[in-house]
Amino acid sequence: MNSIESAIMDWTAIITRLWMHDINQFTRTSGLSFGQMNLMLHIHYRGACEVSGVSDLMQMTPAGASQMVERMVQQGLVTRNEVPGDRRIRLVHLTRQGEEMVQGCIRLHEKWVHELAETLSSDEQAEAERILMRLTEIAGRS
């Protein structure tokens, strides 16, 4: 592995660890499970998902995924709605309360990102922004 590959590996490992820490910290203080927050973040960033797809996303049995979604419905975090024209498909959407929970978790992470960015000079910020935007563009195609 060359030096840029090693640097990217190190960066992604740190970012993943810190984001997971923020999610865990938020879930502990808000009474949610990591799986529940993970599902809500997925819906926030990707949009509604099928109940049947939750088991694949969460790597759990369909029954376990269905039970988790049902608990989240009862907690007021998500809704399950039939797709017009195909009653077999039910989509899971965030409720206002669920979106507020997600926003709280994101704000915790944004605080860390802001503090990190503030440690860079203006020139370093501009260079980092350019490089990170390019890497995001390339990775987004994968």
N, C-alpha and C positions, 0 to 999 in steps of 0.2 A: 504494500500500500504506500502510495507516495504521500508527501506532506499535506497537500490540499485534501486528499481523501481522509487522512488521519484527522485533520482539523475539522472537517465536516462531521466525521463520526463523533469526535469529542463534543462538538457543539450540539448535535442532535441528542446525544446522551444526556447532556446537562439540561437542555430545554425540556426533554421528556421527563426527567426526574423532577425538575422544579414544578412543571405543570401538574404532574401527578401528585406532588406534595400539596400544591394549592387546592386541588380537587379533594384530596383526602382531608385536609384541614377544614375546608368548607363543609364537607359532608358530615364530619364528626360534630361540628357545632350546630348544624341545622337538622340533625336527626335523620338524614337520608343515608341510603347505602351507596357505595361506590357505583354499583351497577345502575341504580336509579339515576344518579347524576350523569353517568356516562350516556345513558339513553337520552336524557333530556338535552345534553350537549349535542348529541348526534342529530336530534330533531331540530334543535336551534340552528345548527350550521347547514344541515342537508335538507331540511323540510320533513314533513310528515312521512312516516314509514308504516308499512303494512305490519299488522300484528304478527303475521306468519314470518316476517323477516326479522323480528326482534330476536328470535331464538338464534338465528345465524349471527346477527350482530353481537349478541351477548354471549355466544357460545354456550348456550344452555338448551335443555330440552324444550320442545314446544309447550309442554304443560307448565314447566317452570317459568318460561317467558310469559305465558298467558297469566299465570298467577301474579307475577311481578307487575304486569300492566294493570291487572285488576286492582291490586293494592294501590298503585299510583292513581288510578281513577278515583278510588275511594278517598285518597288523600287530597284530591282536587288538583293534582299536578298535570294530568293529561286527560284527554277525552279519546274515546274510540268512536269513530263515525263510519257508517257504511258508505261505500262508494256508490253514487247514483248510477243505476244501470247494472250493477253487479253486487248484489247483496252478500256474496261470499267473501268479498274483500272488505276489511275494516282497517281504516287508517288511524294511527295514533298521532294526535296533535298536542302541543303544549297548551295548557290553559294560561290565563294571565298569571296565576300564582306560580305555575311551573316556569314561565318565562322570567318572572321576578327572581326566582331561585337561581336560574341560570345566570342572569345578569349579576347577581351577587357573587357568584363564583368567578365570573369573568373579571369583575372589578378587582377582586383579590389578586388575580394574575396580572392585570393591567398595572397595578401598583408596583409590582416587582419589575415589570418591563419598563415603566417610567423611570424608576430608580436606576436601572441599568443604563438606559439611554442617557440619563443625566451625567453619567460618569465619563462620557465621550465628549471630545471637543466638537465644535460645529463642523469642522472639516471631517473628522472621524465619523460623525453622524451621517453626513452626506455620502461618504464613501460606503459606509455600512448599509445605508438605505439602498444605494444603487446595486450593490452586490446581492443583498438579501432579496430585493425585488426580482433580480435576474434568476437567482436560484429558485425562488418561488414559482416564477413563470415556467422554468424548465421542469421542476418537480411536478407542477400541476398537470403537465402533459402525460405523466406516467400513469 
